[in-house]
Each structure stands twice: as structure tokens, then as C-alpha cells.
């Protein structure tokens, strides 16, 4: 039997620092508005600050400050088609340095008083649930007189660092409630903090920075209630669900998990129904007013434009049969592994396919484990929560296909990041049941993710935002690019990124060093044991 050395507290802290360093690097490297729909999400935060009220879809508009800034920043063709503003990246990179410096100076000199001036551009994110934006709004007010670039960077860091801390706490809490060997949450946290799409999701201003860790925390409370149902556990579950529903509408997919879970525990274990009532009342008290508002304003729960006239179930059912599911599944899986922000460029297809193959192999081992052990107790609510969210993704894929008349076939890849930590917990449980194959897959996954996070900065994002390439990276070009970077010829990086190039390069070296060091420590000291939990079959 393999032995597992107990983890020291410093290793958990090292993982947290690794995630925080990645978050700072990513937020500072990402050019203004190259995060997914970021100007519209920031418009929501700014509206809360300047108006002191919730925006209404169809009435709320972007500020004049945001509109002015959009004409001064590099933008992908997708953003240009969407907002009809911005300078295409290849055109921006072709500008003389003096012109790029002039654009950056004009960007930083935009009058902050224009934040209160309305434009003619509607904010299509105004229907979003308010909690994540409400957390950022006081910081936006505190930094209201700072230049827009500094303000956006600071708000990104607030959300990203909180997200890293929350998902770190939630994952270790989930593992503790499931009584997993510590090697599993350590490996899971390393992979989460080595995933480019995690940072692409939480390191720009939006509501995902709060939604992603909240889902893991919600599942940890569902497991806690299942394992040891108490009044306090019911209240915590209701609090997490209410906060999630007030953060993002996709938490509606957790209702089919939470309600039957509480009801079954009360029925089978003869628990007082007042426990369930307390949690339900708390959830409804937190999120109920928001969804009543949606019904009154938009005549649907989510406020989505696609369902503003109701949910056409018959049309959606017919559309579900026409969705090219294999292509949709593969496209979602690939973009969920790696996608270059709003610029939409991709990592090597061979590398991404290898990542997917390793995860698929781990999933097969988990299925064997689940069948062999008849799904041990604490895994049931966790797996149920993952499946509920997957069902929500399927619904959204059908809704997207129907509303775009076939142009869109898959849900947004940043939605899938919500499953990252809980899904990896399940996969590593499966790996731990198979001594040799599980350990081999564990090491392969560990080192492949290490390579990808290092290459994300070294070979992809930094060369792209420096303007050295707008196409597939060739290995032969990397030495020349990095010679230019290290000798102070930063290309467009000093005007496109929000942090100075020297700071970005130093943090890149720190991230790569920490990734290799942590992967080596996990490989040597934290090999997976044969049994990841102490639950017996009778449980």
C-alpha cells in the first residue's frame, strides 16, 4: 500500500500564494476590455455607483467614459463586431510606438467626471443578478478619481484575489466534509490554479469571480448536510444558495439539488421540518425579491432576452434534436480548456486534445469506482450537483442554438469553470482507486497542466499582447521574442497591458518556478493512496 506523507500547513499556503500570483499576473497582463464582455460588466458596477439603483435592461446605458475608452484600446474582431469600436489588434500592433503611447496617454487622461455621463449604447448585461457587482461598487466609488486603467486593474484584483481565496477555502472544506485524503484537494487546487480559463473567467470585471467559488462552496454545504444534517447545516445551505442565486441565474440549476436533498434527509432520518423551513426561508429572503423583480420587469425569472416572451418549450424541444451535439460537446470542451480571452485565439490543438484525453481517462476510472462501490455516501450530493449544472449547460446550449438560429451551438466556456474544482475532486477519487494507472494519469495530468500554465504566459499571451505574433506560435521564434523582451524592447506590451512589462516578466518567472516546484513536490510527496476516503459500503 502506498504511503502518503501528511501535508504541512505551508503547502496549502504555497498553493494559495501560487493562485494569487497567477491572478495578479493575469489581471495586469490583460488589456483593458479584453475580458469577456468586460465593458458591459463594468458598466453595471459603475451604474450602481453613479445612480445608486439597480440597472434595468433596455434602459441602462454605458457611461460616456467607457465609450471614449473603447476607441483608444486594442480589440479583437469579435469585440469590434459587437460594439463597433476599438482598434483591431493587428492594426494596433502596426502603429508606431509614439502613436501607441499617445493612445495610452489619452486613455489615462479621460475625464473621470464622464463616468456620470450617459452614452447612447445600451448595456446588455443589465439583467444580471447584483451581488458580485454590489461588492465591487464601493471600491469603484473609493477609486472614482483614479484614471480608468488604474481603477479597472484594482477592481480586477479585488475580484480575482477574493475568488482565489474563496475557491481555496471551499475546496478544502469540501474535501474535509467528504473525508478525502489530503493529496486529493492539494492536487485539485494545483490544477485549478494552473488552468488558464479559470483566470480568464475570474480576472476581469464580471460576476463570475464570485459565482465560480460559490458553486463549490454550495456543494460543500450540500455534502455537509447529507453527511450530518443539522439546523446549522440547513441554514448554511440556504445561505449559500441564496447568495448564489443573487450572483448568477445559473444557480437555479442548484434548486433541483437542494430541495430534494433537504426533503429526503428530513423524511428518511425523521428530522424536524423546521430545519428545512429555516434554510428555505433564508434562501427566499435573500434571492426572492430579485426574482420577483425579474418577473415584474421581464416576465421571466432570469431576465434573459431570449426568454423575454416566455419559454417556447415546443420550439426548444425541436431545436434540441437539431443541435450538432458531438461538435458542440467537443467545441465546449476545447474552449473550456484554453481560450485567449476576447481575442479568441487557441492553444495547440494537440495539447488541448491530450488534456481532454487524460480527463476522459480519469472520468472512466471514476465511473468504474462509482459502480464498484455503489457511489459512496458523500459523493452522491456532489455528483448530483455536477449533473444538475451539466443539465443547465445542455439547456443553455439548446437555447443558444434556438435564439441564434443555429449560429451558436454551445454554452460559454467560462460557465464550465464552475465545475472545475468539484469535477476534479470526483476524478481524483477515481484515480485513487487504481494504484498504477491512477498514479500514472495523476502524474501526467499534473505535469501537462504545469507545462500549459507556463506556456500560457511564455509562448502565448505575452508574445501576443507584445505584438510579436497574431498567429500560431512557432518554437523557433520564441528565443528571438524573449531576447527582445529581456533587453527592454517590449513591443506593444507597455501600452496594451495594465501593469509595467518588467513586473509582468518577473511574475511570469515566479509563476513558472512555483508551478514546477509545486508539481515536483506533489509528485514526490503526495502520491495517491489506494483509498481516498474512510467511508464504507454500508454508508
N, C-alpha and C positions, 0 to 999 in steps of 0.2 A: 504494500500500500504506500502511495506517495505521501510524503510528509509536507506540511505547509508551515512555514515559519510564520509566527504571528506578526502582523504588520505593526510597525511602530507608528505612533501618532504623527511623526514628522512626514511619513509618506503621504498621508491624507492631505496634510498642509502643502506638501510639494505639488500634489495634483491640483489643489486649489490655486496655487500661485501660477502653475503652468496654464491653467484655464484663463486666469486673469491677464497674464502676459499676452496670450493669444488674442484676447478680446481687445486689449488696448492697441495692439499692433493692427488688428483688422479694422477697428473703428477709425484709427488715424490714417491708414492707407487708403481706405475707401473714399473716392472723390465725392464732393458734395452732390447729392441727389442720385448717386449710382446705386443706392439701396433700393430694394423693391418698393415702388410707389411711395418713396420717402417724402417728396414734397407735399403729397396729399395727407400723409400721416402727420407730418409736422404741422401742416395747416390746421389739423384738428387740435393739436396741443396749443397752437398759437391762438386759435379761436376761443378756447377755454380761458386763456389768459387775457385776451383783449376784450371779450364780450361778457365773460362771467356767466355764460349759459351754455347749454348743450347745442351743438350744431344740428341742423335739420337737412336731410338730403333733399336736393333740389333748390334749397335757399342759400345754404352756406357756400361761400366762395373763398378762393385763396387770397392771401394778402398781396398787396402791391409789392412788398418786399420780396416775397417768394417769386413772383412773376419776373421782377427785374433780375433776380439772381439766375433764373433759368437761361437767360440769354448770354450769360458770362461763363458758363461751365461746359466741360466736355460731356457729351451724352451719346448713348448708343442709338442706333437707328430705331430700335423699339421705342425708346423714350421720345425721340423726335416724331415718330408717327402718332404717339399717344398725346403729347402736349403741343406738338408743332413748334417747339422751341429748342434751344441748345445748339452747340457746335459739335458736329459729329467727331468722334474720337480721332479718326484718321485725319480729318481736316484740322483739328486742334493740334495734333502732333506735328503737322506740317508747318504750323505757324512759326515765324522767327521767335526766338526766346524773348526778345523785347516786347513783342505783342502779347505773348502769354503772361509775362509779368504785368503788363498793363491791364489785362483782363482780370488777373488776380487782385490787383490793387483796386480796381473799380468794384470788384465783388466785396472786398473788405470795407469799402467806403460807402456802401449803400446806407442811406439814412435809416437808422433804426426806427424812426417815427413812422415810416411807411408800413410797419407791421400792423398798424391800425387802419390802414387804408385798404378798402376792398378793391378787388380787380373784377374782371368780367368772367373769370374762369371758375366754373363750379368745382366743388370738392366732392369727388365721387366716393370718398371714404367717410363721409359724414354720418353714415348709418351705423358705424362700428360702435360696439359697446365701450363705455367710457373709462373703465378703471385704470388701465395702463397709461392712458393719456392724462388722467387726473393726477397720477403720481408724478408725471414729468412737468405738469403745468406750473407748480410753484417754483421749480428750478428754472424754468423758462422765464418766469417773472423776475426772479432774482438776477438773472443774467441778461435782462432785457436790453441793457445799453451796450452789451458786448457786440462786436462785429458778428455777422451771421455765421461765418465759418467757425469762429471760436464757440459760439453758442451751440451750434449743431454738434460739434465734436464733444462738448461737455455733456450734452443730453444723451448722445450715443453712449458715452462712457458710463453714465449713471445707469441706464437701462441694461447695458451689456454686463457690467460688473455685478449688478443685482441678479441678473439671470444666471450667471456663472455660480454665484454663491447659493442661490435658491436650488438650482438643479443638483449641486453638490450635496446640500443638506437633504434634499428629497430622495436622492438615490441611495444614500447611506441609511436613511430612515426606512426606505422600502426593503433594503437588504436585511436590516435588523428585524423588521417585523416578520419577514419570511425565514429568519434564522439561517441565512446563507453564510457559507464560509466567506471570510473577508476577501479572499482572492477574487471573487466574482465582482463585487462593487468596485474594487480597485481597477480591475481590467475594464469594466464598463465605463467608469469615469475617464480613464485614459482615452478610450475610443471616442467618447463624446467630445472631449476636449481636443481631439485630433481630427475632428470632422469639419471640413471647410464649410459645408452647408449649414452647420449649426451656427457658425459665426455670421455667415451671410444672412441668416434668419434673425439673429438677436442683436447684431452690432449696427443696425440702422434704426432710426426712429420709426416705431410701429407699435403694435400691441403684442407681437409675437414674443418679445423679450420676457414678458410676464406669462403668456399663455403656455409656452413650452415647459418651463419648470412646474407650473401649476398643475398640469396634467399628471406629471409624475408624482407630485405631492398628493393629488386626489387619489391616485391608485394606491399609494402607500397607506392612506387612511381607509380605503376600502378593504385592503388586506388586514389592517389592524382591527377593523370592526368584525371581519369574518373570523379572525383568529380568537379574539377576546371581546365579544360585544359588550359594550358598556354605554352608559349615558354619555360620558365624556367623548367616547369614540364616535357616537352618533352625531354629537354636536360638531366635532371637528370635521366629520364627513360633510355635514350640511354647510359648514363654513367654507370649506374648500370648493364645493360645488357651486355655492352662491357666488364666491369670488371669481370662479372660472366663468360662469355664465355672464358675469358683469365685465369680463375681459374679452371674450370672443364667443361668437354664437355657436361655434362648433362644439362647445361644451354641452350643447343639447344632446349630443350623442352619448353623454355620460348618464343621462337620466334613465335610460333602459338598464343601466348597470346598477345605479344607486338605489332606485326604488325597489326592484325585486330583491336585491341583496338585503336590504333592511327588513323587508316584509318576511322573507324566508327565515332570516335569523330570529325574528320575533315569533314566528309560528312554530318552527321546529324546536327552538330552545325555550319556548314559553317565556319570552322576555316581556317586560311591561311595554305596552304600545305607546306610553307617554314618551319613551326614549326616541322612538321613531318620529313622534309628533314634534318633539323639540328640535331635532335636526331639520325636519321638513319646514317647520315654521321659520327657522333661522335662514334657510336657503331662500324661501319665498320672500322673506323680509328684505334680503339683500338684493336679489335679482328680479323679484316680481314687478316692482314699479317700472323697471326699464322695459320689460317685455310687454307690459300693458301699454306703455308709451308707444312701442313699435306697432302694436295692434291698432291703436287710435290714429297714428300718423300714416302708417304704410299698409295697414290691413294685413300684415303678416308678422310672424314672430321675429324673424331675423332682420327685417328691413331691407333685404336684398332686392335690387331692381328686377332680377329675373323672376321673382315671385310676387311682384307688386300687385298683380291682378289675380293672385291666388296660385295654388299649386296644381297644374294640369296633370293629374296622375295618369290619365289615359295616354296623353301625349308622351309623358316621361317613360311609361312602360314600353311604348312603341320605340322610343329613342334608344332605350336600353338594349334592344335587340339589334340595333344598327351600329352601336359603338364598336369599333375595331379593338376588342379587348386585348388581344396579345400585343398589338402595337402600343396601346395606351398604357398597359402594365409595364412594358419594357421602357417606354419613354419616361414614365414617372419614376421608375427605379433608377434609371441612369441619372436623371437630373437631380434626384434626391441625394445621390452620392456626391455630386460636384457640379456646380454651375456658377459661372463668373458674374454674379450679381446681375444688374440690369443690362450689362453688356452681353450676357447670354452666351459667352464662349465656353467651351467644354475642355475637360481634361482628356488625356489619351483614352480612346475607346477601349484599347486592350487592357489598360489598368483598371478602368471602371468595370469592365466585364469580369475581370478577375476578382475585384471586390465583391461583385454580386454573386459570383460562383461560390466564394468562400462563405458568404452569408447564407446562401441556399443550402450548402452542405451542412452548415451548423443548424439550420432550420429542420433539415431531415433528421439529424440526430436528436433534436428536441422532440419531434413527433414520435420517434421510437421510444424515447424516455417517457413521454406522456402516456403512450399506450401501455408500456410495460408496467408503469406504476399507477395507472388509472387516474392520472392527474392529481398529484398530492394536494392536500387542502389549500394551503396559502397561494398556490399557483392559480386556482380557479378564478378568483376575482381579478387577478392580474391579467390572465389570458382573456377573460370576458371583456375587460376594459379595452384591451388592444383590439379585439374583434369588433367591438362597438364602434371604435374610431375608424377601423378599416371599412365598416359598413357605411359610415358617414362619408368617407373618401369616395366610395363607389357611387353613392347618391350624388355627390358633387360633380363627379366625372360625367354622369348622365345629364345633370342639369346644365353643365358647361356645354356638352355636345348639343343639347336641345336649343339652348339660348343663342349659341353661335352658329346654328345651322350646320354643324359638322366641322367647323373650323377648329374648335378646341376639343380635345378628346381626353384630357387628363387633368386631375386636380393640381393646384400649385405645389411645387416641390417643397416650399417652406412649410406647408401644412404637415408633411410627412415627418418633419423633425420632431414633432410632438411625440412620436412613437420611439424615438431614438433610445432613450435610457431604459424604459420598461421593456422594449423589444429585445435589447441586448441582454438584459437580465435573464430573460427566458432562454435566449440562445446559449448563453454561457452555462446555464443549468444543464442543457442538453449536452454540451461539450464535456462537462464534468463527469457524465455517466460513462464516457468511453475513454479509457486510460490513454491508449496510444494515439488513436485517431483524433480524439478530442484535444489532446495536448499539441499534436501537430497542427491542427486547424487553429488552435488558440495562438500559437506562436506565429503562424503565417498571417493571421489577421492583425496581430499586434504589430508586426514589422512592416506589413504593407501600409497600414494606416500611418505609421511613423514616416515612411517614405513620402506618402501623399501630402501630409501636412507640411513637411519641409519643402517639397517641390511646389506646393501651392504658392509659397512666397518667392522661393529662389528661382523657379522656372516659369511661373505663370503670372501672378498678379503684379509683382514689382516690375518685371520687364514690360508687361502690357501697359501699366499706368505711367511708366517712364517713356513710353512711345517707341520702344525698340522693336516691337512686333505687334501686328494686329492679326496674325495668322498662327498656324500651328508652330510650336517651339521646336527648333532643331537643336540637338545636343551640341553640335559643333559651334553654334552661335553663343552659347552661354558664357564661355570664358571671356569673349570679347565684350559682351554686355557688362559682366561683373567687373572687368578691368576698368571700364568707363565709370561705373558706379563708385568703385573704391578709390578712384583718382579724382572724384569730385565732379564728374560730368554726368549729372543726374537726368538729362533729357527733360521731359515734361513732369517728372516726379515732384519737383519742388513747387510747381504751381498747381498740379492736379490733386495731390494728397493734402490732408489737413494737418499732418504732423511733419516736421522737418525731415528731409531724407536721412540725415545722419542718425536721428533717433530711430527711424524705421529700420535701417540696416543693422544697428546694434540690437534691436529687439528681435529681428529675424535670426541673428546669430544665437541669441538667447533661447528662442523657441526651438530651433533645430537641435541645440545642445541638450536642452531639457528633454525633448522628445526622445532622443537616442538614449540618454541616461535613464529615464523612467522606463522605457521599453526594455532595456537591459536588466534593470532591477526586477521588473515584473517577470521577465523570462527566467531569471536565475532563482529568485527567492519566493515566487508566488505561483508555482505550478499548480494546476487544478487538481484537487483531490478526487478520489472516486465518488464520494458522496457530498453534494453541496449543501445539504440541509439535514436537519435532525428529525424530520417528520417520518413517521412510519406509515405503512399502507393503511392501517386502521384509521388514520387521521383523514 
